[in-house]
Structures are given as structure tokens and as C-alpha cells.
Amino acid sequence: MKPLQISPETAVKLAEKLKVPLEQIMHMPQHILIQKLIELEKDKKN
């Protein structure tokens, strides 16, 4: 599995939003990251 193809700035923002370490963001499978972002959006709307 290759690391996510995102910029360092994006990785830092995602780590802050999802409240996980930066290293975890970089090694997280893309489908799991997308699922977490969807959950974050749902929480924001409620």
C-alpha cells in the first residue's frame, strides 16, 4: 500500500480535524480516510 497522494498541508489539516497523529493520516488507507471525512461532515451538519 502506497502513502496517500496529498500535500503536507492537507495532511496536517486532516490530522487536526480528525484528531489523529499525522503519521496515522499518511498511512491510513484512502477508503478509511474518506469514510472518516464523511462522518465528520455528518457530525458538522447535525
N, C-alpha and C positions, 0 to 999 in steps of 0.2 A: 504494500500500500504506500503510495507516494504522499508526501505532505500536501496540504491544501494549497492551491494556487491563488493566494490572497496576499495583499500588500501587508507589510509590518504594521502600518497604521490601522488597517482594517482589523487585523488580529488583536491589537491592543484594545480597540473599541469593543470587539466581540467579547473579549475576556472580561472587560469591565461590566458589560451588560448582562452577561450570563453568570457572572461571579464565579469564574473558574480560573485557574492559573493559565498563563499564556502558553506554556508548554502543552497543556491539555488541549487547547484550541488547535494548535498546529498539528497534533497527532490524531485529532478526532476525525472519524470517517465523515465524509461530506453529508451523507444522508442523515446522520445523527445530528450534525450541526444544523441542518435545515429544519429538522423536527423541533429542535430546541428554540430556534428563531420563531417558528410558527406558534409554539406555546407562549413565547414571550409576547408576541403580538396579541394573542387571545387575552392574556392577562391584562395587557395595556388597555384593551377595549372595554373590559369589564369594570 
